[in-house]
Amino acid sequence: MDQRPIGVFDSGVGGLTVVREIMEQLPDEEIIYFGDTARVPYGSKSKETVTKYSKQIIRFLMTKNIKAIIIACNTASSNSLEEVQKTFDIPIIGVVEPGALMASSITKNNRVGIIGTEATIRSQSYENAIKKHNKDIQTFSLSCPLFVPLAEEGWTNNEVAYLVAKKYLEHFHAKEIDTLVLGCTHYPLLKDVIQEVIGENVCLINPALEVAKELKELLLLRDGLRHPSQSPRHSFYVSDNTTKFEQIAAIALKKSIPHAIKIDIERY
Ligand code: DGL
């Protein structure tokens, strides 16, 4: 048993879609979340910048006596996972490998679409990871940067979100994909609109499901699950704008959260 919390981070509210899944599958675990609301979006930034941000956040989370870290951000997982795993002496799980595993086991016609930020798509992390599981799978990728500000704004199910999704997802019309990876943790917040536009026949992959499963396996292996004697007290930290974050968090997690605390991440 290990009572220490799990550290989870993202550029903003997107990682809450991963928190939701961890809370579902591991309800006794305590979570310390950091959303980099001052520096979102990460998707348009370079590998070097995203890696610098990831290291600062991990240094901050490590001051909270955590037992593992989930990079709940595809952009940071795609661009920085290897480097931070080498740098820090703590188990760190990214979201790309679990998402790729899910996609390759679910596709039936071996035609998989991937949507993500510019930096995730540019890194080809999903293509490489999917091909590692099955080299016969054909992938079709597209960056959808406008989905991130829509999610941060809470515009996840209105006519603007619908029009943006329609314009982007036209890209997949003739591709005959049967599976679409939501390769950015902000995108599951727009899941309903994306599903409506792409059609019922395409299975949407939310890597968070597999990430939570992988975390559970890791904790079981290390005898690191938290004893359920006391209910977990989660904490939320941001680098800017607490009110907006709390509002979106309440929607994403379907319950209100304790007040988010603003910190100066540049100090770490
Ligand atoms: N939610 C993040 C991801 O999964 C980053 C979005 C962004 O900041 O551009 O890629």
py3Dmol code that shows the C-alpha trace and the ligand (Angstrom):
import py3Dmol

protein = """\
ATOM      1  CA  MET A   1       0.000   0.000   0.000  1.00  0.00           C
ATOM      2  CA  ASP A   2       1.192   3.502  -0.809  1.00  0.00           C
ATOM      3  CA  GLN A   3      -0.834   6.510   0.371  1.00  0.00           C
ATOM      4  CA  ARG A   4       1.057   9.022  -1.765  1.00  0.00           C
ATOM      5  CA  PRO A   5      -0.867  10.822  -4.544  1.00  0.00           C
ATOM      6  CA  ILE A   6      -0.553  10.516  -8.322  1.00  0.00           C
ATOM      7  CA  GLY A   7       0.665  13.598 -10.223  1.00  0.00           C
ATOM      8  CA  VAL A   8      -1.194  14.380 -13.450  1.00  0.00           C
ATOM      9  CA  PHE A   9      -0.555  17.262 -15.827  1.00  0.00           C
ATOM     10  CA  ASP A  10      -1.642  18.871 -19.068  1.00  0.00           C
ATOM     11  CA  SER A  11      -1.417  22.255 -20.764  1.00  0.00           C
ATOM     12  CA  GLY A  12      -4.890  23.126 -19.453  1.00  0.00           C
ATOM     13  CA  VAL A  13      -8.246  21.446 -18.881  1.00  0.00           C
ATOM     14  CA  GLY A  14      -7.712  18.584 -21.359  1.00  0.00           C
ATOM     15  CA  GLY A  15      -5.973  16.311 -18.863  1.00  0.00           C
ATOM     16  CA  LEU A  16      -9.139  16.300 -16.775  1.00  0.00           C
ATOM     17  CA  THR A  17     -10.504  13.759 -19.263  1.00  0.00           C
ATOM     18  CA  VAL A  18      -7.730  11.468 -18.013  1.00  0.00           C
ATOM     19  CA  VAL A  19      -8.403  12.379 -14.365  1.00  0.00           C
ATOM     20  CA  ARG A  20     -12.061  11.423 -14.929  1.00  0.00           C
ATOM     21  CA  GLU A  21     -10.999   7.963 -16.050  1.00  0.00           C
ATOM     22  CA  ILE A  22      -8.505   7.502 -13.191  1.00  0.00           C
ATOM     23  CA  MET A  23     -11.229   8.481 -10.711  1.00  0.00           C
ATOM     24  CA  GLU A  24     -13.517   5.929 -12.339  1.00  0.00           C
ATOM     25  CA  GLN A  25     -11.058   3.022 -12.412  1.00  0.00           C
ATOM     26  CA  LEU A  26      -9.038   3.880  -9.268  1.00  0.00           C
ATOM     27  CA  PRO A  27     -11.508   5.705  -6.998  1.00  0.00           C
ATOM     28  CA  ASP A  28      -9.291   5.455  -3.906  1.00  0.00           C
ATOM     29  CA  GLU A  29      -6.280   7.162  -5.462  1.00  0.00           C
ATOM     30  CA  GLU A  30      -5.537  10.776  -4.591  1.00  0.00           C
ATOM     31  CA  ILE A  31      -4.679  13.083  -7.507  1.00  0.00           C
ATOM     32  CA  ILE A  32      -2.599  16.239  -7.718  1.00  0.00           C
ATOM     33  CA  TYR A  33      -3.408  17.918 -11.021  1.00  0.00           C
ATOM     34  CA  PHE A  34      -1.531  20.716 -12.719  1.00  0.00           C
ATOM     35  CA  GLY A  35      -3.006  22.583 -15.724  1.00  0.00           C
ATOM     36  CA  ASP A  36      -0.627  25.006 -17.419  1.00  0.00           C
ATOM     37  CA  THR A  37      -3.367  27.527 -18.204  1.00  0.00           C
ATOM     38  CA  ALA A  38      -0.878  30.388 -18.575  1.00  0.00           C
ATOM     39  CA  ARG A  39       1.016  28.665 -21.396  1.00  0.00           C
ATOM     40  CA  VAL A  40      -1.698  26.698 -23.222  1.00  0.00           C
ATOM     41  CA  PRO A  41      -1.631  25.765 -26.113  1.00  0.00           C
ATOM     42  CA  TYR A  42       1.374  23.434 -26.213  1.00  0.00           C
ATOM     43  CA  GLY A  43       0.388  22.126 -29.646  1.00  0.00           C
ATOM     44  CA  SER A  44       1.913  25.030 -31.574  1.00  0.00           C
ATOM     45  CA  LYS A  45       5.185  24.994 -29.620  1.00  0.00           C
ATOM     46  CA  SER A  46       8.542  23.346 -30.330  1.00  0.00           C
ATOM     47  CA  LYS A  47       9.766  20.069 -28.836  1.00  0.00           C
ATOM     48  CA  GLU A  48      12.364  22.008 -26.787  1.00  0.00           C
ATOM     49  CA  THR A  49       9.776  24.341 -25.272  1.00  0.00           C
ATOM     50  CA  VAL A  50       7.302  21.542 -24.468  1.00  0.00           C
ATOM     51  CA  THR A  51      10.129  19.532 -22.850  1.00  0.00           C
ATOM     52  CA  LYS A  52      11.219  22.530 -20.769  1.00  0.00           C
ATOM     53  CA  TYR A  53       7.612  23.037 -19.587  1.00  0.00           C
ATOM     54  CA  SER A  54       7.207  19.319 -18.815  1.00  0.00           C
ATOM     55  CA  LYS A  55      10.364  19.297 -16.703  1.00  0.00           C
ATOM     56  CA  GLN A  56       9.260  22.359 -14.732  1.00  0.00           C
ATOM     57  CA  ILE A  57       5.873  20.766 -14.028  1.00  0.00           C
ATOM     58  CA  ILE A  58       7.408  17.439 -12.983  1.00  0.00           C
ATOM     59  CA  ARG A  59       9.771  19.289 -10.611  1.00  0.00           C
ATOM     60  CA  PHE A  60       6.749  21.043  -9.116  1.00  0.00           C
ATOM     61  CA  LEU A  61       4.728  17.818  -8.782  1.00  0.00           C
ATOM     62  CA  MET A  62       7.683  16.079  -7.158  1.00  0.00           C
ATOM     63  CA  THR A  63       7.541  18.618  -4.314  1.00  0.00           C
ATOM     64  CA  LYS A  64       4.148  17.038  -3.470  1.00  0.00           C
ATOM     65  CA  ASN A  65       5.568  13.606  -2.581  1.00  0.00           C
ATOM     66  CA  ILE A  66       3.864  11.779  -5.441  1.00  0.00           C
ATOM     67  CA  LYS A  67       4.355   8.104  -6.311  1.00  0.00           C
ATOM     68  CA  ALA A  68       3.873   8.304 -10.111  1.00  0.00           C
ATOM     69  CA  ILE A  69       3.221  10.800 -12.876  1.00  0.00           C
ATOM     70  CA  ILE A  70       0.749  10.686 -15.738  1.00  0.00           C
ATOM     71  CA  ILE A  71       1.506  13.008 -18.631  1.00  0.00           C
ATOM     72  CA  ALA A  72      -2.134  13.625 -19.554  1.00  0.00           C
ATOM     73  CA  CYS A  73      -1.090  15.545 -22.634  1.00  0.00           C
ATOM     74  CA  ASN A  74      -0.426  13.955 -26.004  1.00  0.00           C
ATOM     75  CA  THR A  75       1.790  16.833 -27.090  1.00  0.00           C
ATOM     76  CA  ALA A  76       4.084  16.424 -24.089  1.00  0.00           C
ATOM     77  CA  SER A  77       3.902  12.609 -24.288  1.00  0.00           C
ATOM     78  CA  SER A  78       4.849  12.711 -27.990  1.00  0.00           C
ATOM     79  CA  ASN A  79       7.680  15.189 -27.616  1.00  0.00           C
ATOM     80  CA  SER A  80       9.092  14.811 -24.114  1.00  0.00           C
ATOM     81  CA  LEU A  81       8.270  11.415 -22.571  1.00  0.00           C
ATOM     82  CA  GLU A  82      11.596   9.760 -23.374  1.00  0.00           C
ATOM     83  CA  GLU A  83      13.603  12.722 -22.126  1.00  0.00           C
ATOM     84  CA  VAL A  84      11.722  13.113 -18.827  1.00  0.00           C
ATOM     85  CA  GLN A  85      11.791   9.357 -18.178  1.00  0.00           C
ATOM     86  CA  LYS A  86      15.574   9.585 -18.459  1.00  0.00           C
ATOM     87  CA  THR A  87      15.770  12.675 -16.248  1.00  0.00           C
ATOM     88  CA  PHE A  88      13.518  11.842 -13.298  1.00  0.00           C
ATOM     89  CA  ASP A  89      13.626   8.896 -10.943  1.00  0.00           C
ATOM     90  CA  ILE A  90       9.879   8.240 -10.733  1.00  0.00           C
ATOM     91  CA  PRO A  91       7.484   6.135 -12.871  1.00  0.00           C
ATOM     92  CA  ILE A  92       6.100   8.319 -15.675  1.00  0.00           C
ATOM     93  CA  ILE A  93       3.300   7.159 -17.996  1.00  0.00           C
ATOM     94  CA  GLY A  94       2.384   8.934 -21.240  1.00  0.00           C
ATOM     95  CA  VAL A  95      -0.864   8.704 -23.203  1.00  0.00           C
ATOM     96  CA  VAL A  96       0.325   7.813 -26.704  1.00  0.00           C
ATOM     97  CA  GLU A  97       1.373   4.173 -26.286  1.00  0.00           C
ATOM     98  CA  PRO A  98      -1.872   3.194 -24.479  1.00  0.00           C
ATOM     99  CA  GLY A  99      -3.936   5.004 -27.157  1.00  0.00           C
ATOM    100  CA  ALA A 100      -2.033   3.308 -29.983  1.00  0.00           C
ATOM    101  CA  LEU A 101      -2.539  -0.094 -28.389  1.00  0.00           C
ATOM    102  CA  MET A 102      -6.297   0.502 -28.126  1.00  0.00           C
ATOM    103  CA  ALA A 103      -6.579   1.724 -31.722  1.00  0.00           C
ATOM    104  CA  SER A 104      -4.652  -1.199 -33.161  1.00  0.00           C
ATOM    105  CA  SER A 105      -6.706  -3.744 -31.277  1.00  0.00           C
ATOM    106  CA  ILE A 106     -10.045  -2.150 -32.214  1.00  0.00           C
ATOM    107  CA  THR A 107      -9.677  -1.452 -35.953  1.00  0.00           C
ATOM    108  CA  LYS A 108     -11.156  -4.164 -38.165  1.00  0.00           C
ATOM    109  CA  ASN A 109     -10.288  -2.774 -41.591  1.00  0.00           C
ATOM    110  CA  ASN A 110      -6.797  -1.573 -40.557  1.00  0.00           C
ATOM    111  CA  ARG A 111      -7.565   2.054 -41.455  1.00  0.00           C
ATOM    112  CA  VAL A 112      -7.087   4.389 -38.516  1.00  0.00           C
ATOM    113  CA  GLY A 113      -7.481   8.170 -38.360  1.00  0.00           C
ATOM    114  CA  ILE A 114      -5.507  10.231 -35.852  1.00  0.00           C
ATOM    115  CA  ILE A 115      -6.344  13.762 -34.779  1.00  0.00           C
ATOM    116  CA  GLY A 116      -4.129  15.778 -32.466  1.00  0.00           C
ATOM    117  CA  THR A 117      -2.241  19.020 -32.073  1.00  0.00           C
ATOM    118  CA  GLU A 118       0.287  20.194 -34.662  1.00  0.00           C
ATOM    119  CA  ALA A 119       3.190  19.092 -32.449  1.00  0.00           C
ATOM    120  CA  THR A 120       1.703  15.632 -31.877  1.00  0.00           C
ATOM    121  CA  ILE A 121       0.960  15.042 -35.551  1.00  0.00           C
ATOM    122  CA  ARG A 122       4.385  16.390 -36.572  1.00  0.00           C
ATOM    123  CA  SER A 123       6.107  13.955 -34.181  1.00  0.00           C
ATOM    124  CA  GLN A 124       4.374  10.951 -35.860  1.00  0.00           C
ATOM    125  CA  SER A 125       4.255   9.358 -32.419  1.00  0.00           C
ATOM    126  CA  TYR A 126       0.917   7.633 -33.012  1.00  0.00           C
ATOM    127  CA  GLU A 127       1.809   6.353 -36.484  1.00  0.00           C
ATOM    128  CA  ASN A 128       5.015   4.825 -35.147  1.00  0.00           C
ATOM    129  CA  ALA A 129       3.374   3.317 -32.077  1.00  0.00           C
ATOM    130  CA  ILE A 130       0.439   1.885 -34.069  1.00  0.00           C
ATOM    131  CA  LYS A 131       2.762   0.403 -36.706  1.00  0.00           C
ATOM    132  CA  LYS A 132       4.771  -1.237 -33.918  1.00  0.00           C
ATOM    133  CA  HIS A 133       1.623  -3.152 -32.949  1.00  0.00           C
ATOM    134  CA  ASN A 134       0.556  -3.945 -36.501  1.00  0.00           C
ATOM    135  CA  LYS A 135       2.548  -2.830 -39.532  1.00  0.00           C
ATOM    136  CA  ASP A 136      -0.411  -3.452 -41.856  1.00  0.00           C
ATOM    137  CA  ILE A 137      -2.463  -0.628 -40.359  1.00  0.00           C
ATOM    138  CA  GLN A 138      -2.734   2.434 -42.574  1.00  0.00           C
ATOM    139  CA  THR A 139      -2.924   5.717 -40.696  1.00  0.00           C
ATOM    140  CA  PHE A 140      -4.353   9.090 -41.727  1.00  0.00           C
ATOM    141  CA  SER A 141      -3.420  12.080 -39.574  1.00  0.00           C
ATOM    142  CA  LEU A 142      -4.728  15.591 -39.143  1.00  0.00           C
ATOM    143  CA  SER A 143      -4.031  18.393 -36.689  1.00  0.00           C
ATOM    144  CA  CYS A 144      -7.116  20.175 -35.355  1.00  0.00           C
ATOM    145  CA  PRO A 145      -5.684  23.094 -33.350  1.00  0.00           C
ATOM    146  CA  LEU A 146      -8.970  24.961 -32.928  1.00  0.00           C
ATOM    147  CA  PHE A 147     -10.467  22.179 -30.815  1.00  0.00           C
ATOM    148  CA  VAL A 148      -8.184  23.203 -27.920  1.00  0.00           C
ATOM    149  CA  PRO A 149      -9.410  26.815 -27.450  1.00  0.00           C
ATOM    150  CA  LEU A 150     -12.982  25.585 -27.933  1.00  0.00           C
ATOM    151  CA  ALA A 151     -12.511  23.117 -25.063  1.00  0.00           C
ATOM    152  CA  GLU A 152     -10.753  25.700 -22.867  1.00  0.00           C
ATOM    153  CA  GLU A 153     -13.692  28.051 -23.513  1.00  0.00           C
ATOM    154  CA  GLY A 154     -16.266  25.381 -22.692  1.00  0.00           C
ATOM    155  CA  TRP A 155     -17.678  25.576 -26.261  1.00  0.00           C
ATOM    156  CA  THR A 156     -17.846  21.847 -26.654  1.00  0.00           C
ATOM    157  CA  ASN A 157     -21.323  21.266 -27.986  1.00  0.00           C
ATOM    158  CA  ASN A 158     -22.585  24.311 -29.876  1.00  0.00           C
ATOM    159  CA  GLU A 159     -22.871  25.340 -33.531  1.00  0.00           C
ATOM    160  CA  VAL A 160     -19.342  26.772 -33.611  1.00  0.00           C
ATOM    161  CA  ALA A 161     -17.851  23.485 -32.383  1.00  0.00           C
ATOM    162  CA  TYR A 162     -19.993  21.631 -34.932  1.00  0.00           C
ATOM    163  CA  LEU A 163     -18.855  23.816 -37.868  1.00  0.00           C
ATOM    164  CA  VAL A 164     -15.194  23.538 -36.877  1.00  0.00           C
ATOM    165  CA  ALA A 165     -15.499  19.752 -36.569  1.00  0.00           C
ATOM    166  CA  LYS A 166     -17.255  19.537 -39.943  1.00  0.00           C
ATOM    167  CA  LYS A 167     -14.531  21.541 -41.664  1.00  0.00           C
ATOM    168  CA  TYR A 168     -11.675  19.546 -40.126  1.00  0.00           C
ATOM    169  CA  LEU A 169     -13.142  16.062 -40.392  1.00  0.00           C
ATOM    170  CA  GLU A 170     -13.937  16.438 -44.130  1.00  0.00           C
ATOM    171  CA  HIS A 171     -10.327  15.310 -44.430  1.00  0.00           C
ATOM    172  CA  PHE A 172     -11.400  11.740 -43.569  1.00  0.00           C
ATOM    173  CA  HIS A 173     -14.327  11.502 -45.993  1.00  0.00           C
ATOM    174  CA  ALA A 174     -12.858   9.198 -48.610  1.00  0.00           C
ATOM    175  CA  LYS A 175     -10.418   7.460 -46.279  1.00  0.00           C
ATOM    176  CA  GLU A 176     -12.802   4.749 -45.048  1.00  0.00           C
ATOM    177  CA  ILE A 177     -11.418   4.752 -41.527  1.00  0.00           C
ATOM    178  CA  ASP A 178     -13.275   2.653 -38.954  1.00  0.00           C
ATOM    179  CA  THR A 179     -11.339   4.042 -35.959  1.00  0.00           C
ATOM    180  CA  LEU A 180     -10.376   7.591 -34.982  1.00  0.00           C
ATOM    181  CA  VAL A 181      -7.867   8.312 -32.219  1.00  0.00           C
ATOM    182  CA  LEU A 182      -8.632  11.395 -30.148  1.00  0.00           C
ATOM    183  CA  GLY A 183      -4.918  12.166 -29.902  1.00  0.00           C
ATOM    184  CA  CYS A 184      -5.296  15.222 -27.699  1.00  0.00           C
ATOM    185  CA  THR A 185      -6.756  15.097 -24.206  1.00  0.00           C
ATOM    186  CA  HIS A 186      -8.885  18.164 -24.920  1.00  0.00           C
ATOM    187  CA  TYR A 187     -10.761  16.363 -27.706  1.00  0.00           C
ATOM    188  CA  PRO A 188     -12.857  13.932 -25.611  1.00  0.00           C
ATOM    189  CA  LEU A 189     -14.577  17.079 -24.291  1.00  0.00           C
ATOM    190  CA  LEU A 190     -15.894  17.533 -27.871  1.00  0.00           C
ATOM    191  CA  LYS A 191     -16.653  13.840 -28.287  1.00  0.00           C
ATOM    192  CA  ASP A 192     -20.367  14.206 -29.041  1.00  0.00           C
ATOM    193  CA  VAL A 193     -19.806  16.725 -31.827  1.00  0.00           C
ATOM    194  CA  ILE A 194     -16.908  14.720 -33.302  1.00  0.00           C
ATOM    195  CA  GLN A 195     -18.964  11.497 -33.255  1.00  0.00           C
ATOM    196  CA  GLU A 196     -21.927  13.206 -34.910  1.00  0.00           C
ATOM    197  CA  VAL A 197     -19.772  14.602 -37.707  1.00  0.00           C
ATOM    198  CA  ILE A 198     -17.596  11.521 -38.332  1.00  0.00           C
ATOM    199  CA  GLY A 199     -20.563   9.137 -38.157  1.00  0.00           C
ATOM    200  CA  GLU A 200     -21.642   6.270 -35.937  1.00  0.00           C
ATOM    201  CA  ASN A 201     -19.598   3.686 -37.868  1.00  0.00           C
ATOM    202  CA  VAL A 202     -16.300   5.156 -36.745  1.00  0.00           C
ATOM    203  CA  CYS A 203     -15.122   4.113 -33.285  1.00  0.00           C
ATOM    204  CA  LEU A 204     -13.601   6.991 -31.298  1.00  0.00           C
ATOM    205  CA  ILE A 205     -10.564   6.080 -29.205  1.00  0.00           C
ATOM    206  CA  ASN A 206     -10.069   7.928 -25.946  1.00  0.00           C
ATOM    207  CA  PRO A 207      -6.586   6.843 -24.776  1.00  0.00           C
ATOM    208  CA  ALA A 208      -7.493   7.799 -21.180  1.00  0.00           C
ATOM    209  CA  LEU A 209      -9.288   4.472 -20.656  1.00  0.00           C
ATOM    210  CA  GLU A 210      -6.143   2.494 -21.368  1.00  0.00           C
ATOM    211  CA  VAL A 211      -3.933   4.971 -19.461  1.00  0.00           C
ATOM    212  CA  ALA A 212      -5.935   4.421 -16.268  1.00  0.00           C
ATOM    213  CA  LYS A 213      -5.703   0.662 -16.829  1.00  0.00           C
ATOM    214  CA  GLU A 214      -1.926   0.900 -17.255  1.00  0.00           C
ATOM    215  CA  LEU A 215      -1.637   2.981 -14.085  1.00  0.00           C
ATOM    216  CA  LYS A 216      -3.621   0.368 -12.173  1.00  0.00           C
ATOM    217  CA  GLU A 217      -1.332  -2.399 -13.436  1.00  0.00           C
ATOM    218  CA  LEU A 218       1.749  -0.406 -12.441  1.00  0.00           C
ATOM    219  CA  LEU A 219       0.435   0.221  -8.920  1.00  0.00           C
ATOM    220  CA  LEU A 220      -0.622  -3.403  -8.485  1.00  0.00           C
ATOM    221  CA  LEU A 221       2.786  -4.592  -9.583  1.00  0.00           C
ATOM    222  CA  ARG A 222       4.510  -2.373  -7.015  1.00  0.00           C
ATOM    223  CA  ASP A 223       1.981  -2.997  -4.266  1.00  0.00           C
ATOM    224  CA  GLY A 224       1.375   0.754  -4.592  1.00  0.00           C
ATOM    225  CA  LEU A 225      -2.402   1.073  -4.427  1.00  0.00           C
ATOM    226  CA  ARG A 226      -3.761   3.507  -1.840  1.00  0.00           C
ATOM    227  CA  HIS A 227      -5.537   2.057   1.176  1.00  0.00           C
ATOM    228  CA  PRO A 228      -9.182   3.177   1.074  1.00  0.00           C
ATOM    229  CA  SER A 229      -9.300   3.996   4.816  1.00  0.00           C
ATOM    230  CA  GLN A 230      -9.688   7.726   4.099  1.00  0.00           C
ATOM    231  CA  SER A 231     -11.443   9.157   1.056  1.00  0.00           C
ATOM    232  CA  PRO A 232      -9.000  10.870  -1.308  1.00  0.00           C
ATOM    233  CA  ARG A 233      -8.601  14.651  -1.254  1.00  0.00           C
ATOM    234  CA  HIS A 234      -7.651  15.773  -4.745  1.00  0.00           C
ATOM    235  CA  SER A 235      -5.809  19.057  -5.393  1.00  0.00           C
ATOM    236  CA  PHE A 236      -5.786  21.187  -8.520  1.00  0.00           C
ATOM    237  CA  TYR A 237      -3.072  23.664  -9.459  1.00  0.00           C
ATOM    238  CA  VAL A 238      -2.911  26.011 -12.438  1.00  0.00           C
ATOM    239  CA  SER A 239      -0.518  28.649 -13.723  1.00  0.00           C
ATOM    240  CA  ASP A 240      -3.308  31.207 -14.429  1.00  0.00           C
ATOM    241  CA  ASN A 241      -7.037  31.834 -14.387  1.00  0.00           C
ATOM    242  CA  THR A 242      -8.495  29.670 -11.590  1.00  0.00           C
ATOM    243  CA  THR A 243     -12.190  30.562 -12.043  1.00  0.00           C
ATOM    244  CA  LYS A 244     -12.490  29.471 -15.643  1.00  0.00           C
ATOM    245  CA  PHE A 245     -10.553  26.290 -14.864  1.00  0.00           C
ATOM    246  CA  GLU A 246     -12.881  25.425 -11.967  1.00  0.00           C
ATOM    247  CA  GLN A 247     -15.946  25.927 -14.165  1.00  0.00           C
ATOM    248  CA  ILE A 248     -14.701  23.673 -16.945  1.00  0.00           C
ATOM    249  CA  ALA A 249     -13.412  21.134 -14.408  1.00  0.00           C
ATOM    250  CA  ALA A 250     -16.862  20.855 -12.837  1.00  0.00           C
ATOM    251  CA  ILE A 251     -18.306  20.051 -16.284  1.00  0.00           C
ATOM    252  CA  ALA A 252     -15.513  17.660 -17.283  1.00  0.00           C
ATOM    253  CA  LEU A 253     -15.553  15.766 -13.974  1.00  0.00           C
ATOM    254  CA  LYS A 254     -19.312  16.082 -13.474  1.00  0.00           C
ATOM    255  CA  LYS A 255     -18.734  17.327  -9.922  1.00  0.00           C
ATOM    256  CA  SER A 256     -17.381  20.487  -8.333  1.00  0.00           C
ATOM    257  CA  ILE A 257     -13.715  20.557  -7.388  1.00  0.00           C
ATOM    258  CA  PRO A 258     -11.929  22.239  -4.470  1.00  0.00           C
ATOM    259  CA  HIS A 259     -10.648  25.722  -5.352  1.00  0.00           C
ATOM    260  CA  ALA A 260      -7.757  25.564  -7.783  1.00  0.00           C
ATOM    261  CA  ILE A 261      -4.495  27.110  -6.577  1.00  0.00           C
ATOM    262  CA  LYS A 262      -2.487  29.369  -8.846  1.00  0.00           C
ATOM    263  CA  ILE A 263       1.284  28.889  -8.758  1.00  0.00           C
ATOM    264  CA  ASP A 264       4.255  30.422 -10.550  1.00  0.00           C
ATOM    265  CA  ILE A 265       5.493  27.446 -12.596  1.00  0.00           C
ATOM    266  CA  GLU A 266       8.486  29.398 -13.927  1.00  0.00           C
ATOM    267  CA  ARG A 267      10.080  29.060 -10.456  1.00  0.00           C
ATOM    268  CA  TYR A 268      10.586  25.316 -10.909  1.00  0.00           C
TER     269      TYR A 268
END
"""
ligand_1 = """\
10
DGL
N -4.253 18.528 -24.300
C -2.977 18.535 -24.891
C -2.733 17.318 -25.745
O -3.218 16.261 -25.394
C -2.414 19.818 -25.432
C -3.287 20.763 -26.159
C -2.537 22.056 -26.400
O -2.146 22.665 -25.402
O -2.315 22.437 -27.558
O -2.048 17.346 -26.725
"""
view = py3Dmol.view(width=600, height=400)
view.addModel(protein, "pdb")
view.setStyle({"model": 0}, {"cartoon": {"style": "trace"}})
view.addModel(ligand_1, "xyz")
view.setStyle({"model": 1}, {"stick": {}})
view.zoomTo()
view.show()
